[in-house]
Amino acid sequence: TIEKNAFVDCDQFGLDHEEQVHSLRSRFKDLPLHQICSQTDVTPEEIHNSIKKYPDSVKKADSLGCTALHLLVANQSATLELYRMVVRAHPDSLVCKTFSNMLPIHLACLNFKIPADIIIKLATENLRSADE
């Protein structure tokens, strides 16, 4: 059994426990597209409207270094249509790394419910980026 305060002294990025909690709770502050991409009921309309209203948000990373694409491919509700919308808005997000050096393809491979066509697109588009 894990004790109630087992992780209180853990540091993440040099933050104490209270700072970590605050950081995670405010992770999507001023990042509406990231919030949308992390929701299980995400729709194409929500992504389209968010990118239209906040075009720079697709280029930003949250407190863990995740772009909207990272969050979308980690989402078990991701579809190829949603993936294409985010990548078209910011193709460079394909090669953005989180603070733990994870590319979107890494997170997608950990998502056992992601459609295979997204993994294939990520792999081929990453290969194309590497050749450039």
Order of alpha helices (4+ residues) and beta strands (2+ residues): alpha-alpha-alpha-alpha-alpha-alpha-alpha
